[in-house]
Every structure is written in C-alpha cells, then in structure tokens.
Amino acid sequence: MQTEQAIRDLVGEIDTYLARFEHAGVSDVRAGIARWRNGPVRPVSGRRLSILGLIDRAVGCIAESGEPSLANAVERAVPYLPWITYPGYARDEIGTRFADNHAHASLMGEEGLIKADDYDLGLFIIAPDTLYRDHKHAAPELYAPLTGPHGWRFSPRAPLTWKAAHQPVWNEPFQPHAIKVGDVPFLCIFAWTRDVREISRVVPAPDWDVIERAQPSR
C-alpha cells in the first residue's frame, strides 16, 4: 500500500504540475495520464543504481525552485521506482560517460508501474557535466526539466541554447536533439505519447568534444 500511494501521489503531482503549461504536447501527455492513471500498480521492486546518489541534490533543487510538493512526491517515490539505463544505444555511439551516468524509471507504460499501451511517462536523471549526444526517435516526446540550467539543441552542429528549470521541451517525431547537462543533475519528467517500441538512434555530429565542455554563461 505504501508503494502504491507513493506512485499515485507522484503521478498526481506530475499531472498538476503539467496543467499549468500551455505548451505543445502537454495536452497529449495529460490525456495519457487521465486514461491510464487508475490502473493497478504493479509490485515491481525498486532498483538502486549509482547515479541515484544524485537524487537528493536534484530534489533539493526542485524544492528551492518553488516546487516543494512535487519535490516531496519525487523523494517518496524514488525507492520504489524500477530504474534502468536505456538499452538501445551502443556505448561507442552514445559515449561511455552518458552510458554510465543516466537512468530512467517508467511510472506509466508498457513496462511501467502502471500499465499503459503505447505510452510512457516517467522520470529521467543525468549526472552533471554530461552530454546526451544528438539522437532521434519515432516517438513524440515531452521533457519537463525540474532542474537547470541545461543546454539544448535541435540539430547537429547547432549551438546550445541554455534553458532554466521548468521550461518544457517538445520533440516532434524524428526531431534530432541533444542535452548538455550543467553543473546540477538533470532531473526531468519525460513522456513518449506513441511509437514507444521504436528505439532511439544516435545522430552523428562532429563537435561533441566541444559541446561536452560547454557551460552556461554566468
């Protein structure tokens, strides 16, 4: 019962948080939450990965940014979440630093704590100073970053645009995108609203070594 309540509370807080945004894709994500949120919560054991040592710092950033209720819900749910690293990338393509320094957990999805068909909603964390290299996928995707600033770009070779926390990003199908994490952990809400079985693929770019060193201007 404690697990179920923590998961349902977090899904509720995420829906409340997203409701404030009039942003592309948000209505699609919230429609999925409304459709699937009352399903049974599966008894899946939480997983502890080394990257999760950064969760406390990320939760503190969320609370300090004016979202204490959401921060508390994340903190309570974290021990019960089935954290994994994304299995679709070859290490030499995505880079060893990212491969070893990220994790995500599905709250609602085909493998999520709450079963949902062709839909995925969860949390995603990346360690500071890590580049999530340019990539693309068939699924339309919402990122709702809860920490920041982090750098974004939407085509290889493009410069980074640094965005603060609480600025959602919507990626249309097959839109290339990359994230350069700043000096705080990247923790975000993510959602794929369809085509979730199609894997993500790296989009090669010649300047990864340059943008890996990039930092926001102070």
Secondary structure, 3 states (H helix, E strand, C coil): CHHHHHHHHHHHHHHHHHCCCCCCCHHHHHHHHHHHCCCCECCCCCCCCHHHHHHHHHHHHHHHCCCHHHHHHHHHHHHHCCCECCCCCCHHHHCHHHHHCEEEEEEEECCCCEECCCCEEEEEEECCCCEEEEEECCCCEEEEECCCCEEEECCCCCCCEEECCCCCEEECCCCCEEEECCCCCEEEEEEECCCCCCCCEECCCCCHHHHCCCCCCC
